[in-house]
Amino acid sequence: MRIGVVTFPGSLDDTDAARAVRYAGAEPVRLWHADRDLRRVDAVILPGGFSYGDYLRCGAIARFSPVMAELIPAARAGLPVLGICNGFQILCEAHLLPGALTRNAGLRFITRDVRLTVGNATTPWTGGYHAGQQLLVPLKSGEGAYAADQATLDELEAAGRVVVRYAGEAPNGAARGIAGICSDDGNVVGLMPHPEHAIDPLTGPSADGLGFFTSVVRAFAGAAAATEAEAGALR
Amino acid sequence: MATVIVDVMLKPEIHDPQGEAVLGASHRLGFGNVTAVRQGKRFELEIDGPADGAALAAVEELARELLANPVIEEFSLHPAD
């Protein structure tokens, strides 16, 4: 499986994201923000960082980059996309996910390990977890407070689209403790905490984050097997 | 050539911790009569031609698409004096 990792000017966590992809047994494919080319990847990760210096609003300029012109229609057509931190902000700015990320309630940039509770274990990125599972992963963001209007929040909760929630009080003032959400059909997932920094106890607080990457590999293998079986049945 | 001003503010229901920090600093400076602060952004756009209806409509579209995020912000615009 080929998983693209986009590098924008100001991306920081693209190398860790690529490492997580390798740990999960897939091939990381580096994608450049200025290329109108997804290089035939099977999934894409938008990594953390400060794309375009966070000018205007976090993710607001990245949304209009050439690679996003390719990614947006592909995501709408079902390509699995994971946005981490700044990647989540970009997905919201691109309207692939509802809502927005706003400045932390306490104004401080927060860098600490946080406990998350998995709310939706049916997306391609979370299929390897089970609902209610607790994960310990780092959070490091200054504008990580998820915000949306009440109707959108109600809809997200009713449809099970809250993928991960902060266990206990949200450290950043996120609405309803939301740490990550998914699109209608689940293929696009965005979250503020960083699973790619928690794939090995040697370099992170746990290996709890690896499941995001192994899940998508397994989902892809399952989809490939299903397509093969379908083709076999037709033959 | 004309100049159009676009003011962008967080919606009233969106928490503005920056504004609160400015409020706190105002009180520490002795400006105790300030009771609330909301912080926003101001854009000054120079455009070709006059700031007529069509030009303002175009700026409004730009504001909605780029300068403001309608999920959390609202904007107003007017030609510069």
HADDOCK unambig.tbl for C-alpha pairs under 7 A between the chains (distance, minus, plus):
assign (segid A and resid 99 and name CA) (segid B and resid 71 and name CA) 6.10 0.50 0.50
assign (segid A and resid 100 and name CA) (segid B and resid 71 and name CA) 6.58 0.50 0.50
assign (segid A and resid 100 and name CA) (segid B and resid 72 and name CA) 6.96 0.50 0.50
assign (segid A and resid 105 and name CA) (segid B and resid 17 and name CA) 5.83 0.50 0.50
assign (segid A and resid 106 and name CA) (segid B and resid 17 and name CA) 6.80 0.50 0.50
assign (segid A and resid 107 and name CA) (segid B and resid 17 and name CA) 6.00 0.50 0.50
assign (segid A and resid 107 and name CA) (segid B and resid 18 and name CA) 6.94 0.50 0.50
assign (segid A and resid 148 and name CA) (segid B and resid 71 and name CA) 6.69 0.50 0.50
